[in-house]
Amino acid sequence: TSLYSDDHGKTWIPGGAFTVCGTGEPSLVELNDGTIYFNSRNNTLTGNRWIAYSDDSGETLRDIHEDDELFDGPPDAYGCKAALLRLDYDGRDILLFSSPSPNIPQRHNITVWVSFDGGKTWPHSRLIKRGPGNYTWLTAGRKGTPSEGFIYLLAGKDWMAQFNLPWLMGTDEPEIV
């Protein structure tokens, strides 16, 4: 299930249940049109991420399905907590998704995928760091601060990368700390 707040976090309301058995550690973002996009790990079956949408602030979910493109962890680990971020850029629904790379038997090679259509397709991806990496978190810098324009990725409390959207779409190396 999910929790949502309509009063800036003063109170929380349970949302609709994700009806696929074994899903968990979801990420969600609100799209420009107000739709909530859910993206969930599957802890019991190998495969890709599970996706759903809500048009009523998370009270109910619709179109629950396995995504055709987004990988859900190594085949022997039954999913991995991944990260999802919506970038606020000219009112567009640019989404970033991070997780270990597909087709590797371990949680290695953290990669970020980019969607320019609110998660319908993921046409671009970029390797952030080779080697071990598992649970990821993404956040964006705040407007009007020195962090504005930067994207931060934390991988399993072991390392953090700082980059921006032009880098993600280009060829330079990220800053790993």
Buried (B, 14 or more C-beta within 10 A) or exposed (E): EBEBEEEEEEEEEEBBEBEBEBBEBBBBBBBEEEBBBBBBBBBEBEBBBBBBBBEBBBBEBEEBEBBEBBBBBBEEBBBBBBBBBBBEEEEBBBBBBBBBBBEEEBBBBBBBBBBBEBBBEBEEBBEBBEEBBBBBBBEBBEEEEEBEEBBBBBBBEEBBBBBBBEBBEEEEEBEEE
